[in-house]
Amino acid sequence: MKIFQENNNGIEIFSVKGSLDSNTSTEFETRIYAALESGQRKLILNLEDLDYISSAGIRVMLKTTKDLNRMDGNIVLCTLQDYVREVFDIAGFDGYLNIENNLKAAMDNI
């Protein structure tokens, strides 16, 4: 897994490439929470190049969403591959997580 991180007008954007599973979710969580600890409250997770997500990866996203809600922050997931989107749909998390079709829509709705 590779994580690319950039700040665009006060919005922290994480682009994930590869697999987000039990072997890689700790690094992903560490990077996200480093941004939160630095005061960041608006996150976008661009999952365009995410090939696979396990329950460990989903847990990080759900925990981050819950924590940001308490901090009056926001997180938006975008550009999910069909098979990754299906995982969220089947698990019923699509109603809990803010998911947009592309990065522009995510930027507009953060």
C-alpha positions as CSV (number, residue, x, y, z in Angstrom):
1,M,0.0,0.0,0.0
2,K,1.1,3.5,-0.8
3,I,-0.4,6.6,0.8
4,F,-0.1,10.0,-0.9
5,Q,-1.1,13.0,1.3
6,E,-1.6,16.6,0.3
7,N,-3.3,19.6,1.7
8,N,-5.6,21.6,-0.6
9,N,-7.1,24.8,0.8
10,G,-7.2,23.4,4.4
11,I,-8.5,20.0,3.3
12,E,-6.3,17.0,3.9
13,I,-6.5,14.5,1.0
14,F,-5.3,11.0,1.4
15,S,-5.0,8.9,-1.8
16,V,-4.5,5.2,-1.1
17,K,-3.0,2.8,-3.7
18,G,-3.0,-0.9,-3.2
19,S,-4.6,-3.0,-0.5
20,L,-5.9,-1.7,2.9
21,D,-5.9,-4.7,5.1
22,S,-4.7,-5.9,8.5
23,N,-1.1,-5.6,7.4
24,T,-1.4,-2.0,6.2
25,S,-4.3,-0.4,8.2
26,T,-2.0,0.5,11.2
27,E,0.1,2.7,9.0
28,F,-3.0,4.3,7.4
29,E,-4.5,5.0,10.8
30,T,-1.2,6.5,12.1
31,R,-1.1,8.9,9.1
32,I,-4.7,9.9,9.5
33,Y,-4.5,10.5,13.3
34,A,-1.2,12.5,12.8
35,A,-3.3,14.9,10.7
36,L,-6.0,15.0,13.3
37,E,-3.5,15.7,16.0
38,S,-2.1,18.6,14.0
39,G,-5.6,20.2,14.0
40,Q,-6.9,18.9,10.7
41,R,-10.7,18.5,10.7
42,K,-11.5,18.0,7.0
43,L,-10.4,14.8,5.4
44,I,-10.9,13.3,2.0
45,L,-10.0,9.7,1.3
46,N,-9.5,9.3,-2.5
47,L,-9.8,5.6,-3.0
48,E,-9.5,5.5,-6.8
49,D,-6.4,3.2,-6.7
50,L,-7.6,1.1,-3.8
51,D,-7.5,-2.5,-5.0
52,Y,-8.8,-4.3,-1.8
53,I,-10.2,-3.4,1.6
54,S,-10.6,-5.7,4.5
55,S,-12.6,-5.2,7.7
56,A,-9.4,-3.7,9.3
57,G,-9.4,-0.9,6.7
58,I,-13.1,-0.3,7.1
59,R,-12.6,-0.1,10.9
60,V,-10.1,2.7,10.5
61,M,-12.6,4.7,8.3
62,L,-15.5,4.1,10.7
63,K,-13.4,5.1,13.7
64,T,-12.1,8.2,12.0
65,T,-15.6,9.2,11.0
66,K,-16.9,8.8,14.5
67,D,-14.0,10.7,16.0
68,L,-14.3,13.6,13.4
69,N,-18.0,13.8,14.1
70,R,-17.2,14.4,17.8
71,M,-14.7,17.1,16.7
72,D,-17.2,18.8,14.5
73,G,-15.0,17.7,11.5
74,N,-15.9,15.9,8.3
75,I,-14.6,13.0,6.2
76,V,-15.6,12.2,2.7
77,L,-14.6,9.1,0.7
78,C,-14.5,9.4,-3.1
79,T,-13.8,7.6,-6.3
80,L,-14.4,4.1,-5.0
81,Q,-13.9,1.2,-7.4
82,D,-17.1,-0.7,-8.0
83,Y,-15.9,-3.8,-6.0
84,V,-14.8,-1.6,-3.1
85,R,-18.0,0.3,-3.1
86,E,-19.9,-3.0,-3.0
87,V,-18.1,-3.9,0.2
88,F,-19.5,-0.7,1.9
89,D,-22.9,-1.2,0.4
90,I,-23.2,-4.8,1.5
91,A,-22.0,-4.0,5.0
92,G,-24.6,-1.1,5.2
93,F,-21.9,1.5,5.8
94,D,-22.8,3.5,2.7
95,G,-25.6,5.2,4.7
96,Y,-23.2,6.1,7.5
97,L,-20.2,7.3,5.4
98,N,-20.2,10.2,3.1
99,I,-19.2,8.8,-0.3
100,E,-18.9,10.8,-3.5
101,N,-18.3,9.7,-7.0
102,N,-15.2,12.0,-7.7
103,L,-12.7,14.3,-6.0
104,K,-14.5,17.5,-7.2
105,A,-17.8,16.4,-5.6
106,A,-15.9,15.5,-2.4
107,M,-14.2,18.9,-2.3
108,D,-17.6,20.6,-2.8
109,N,-19.3,18.6,0.0
110,I,-16.6,18.6,2.7
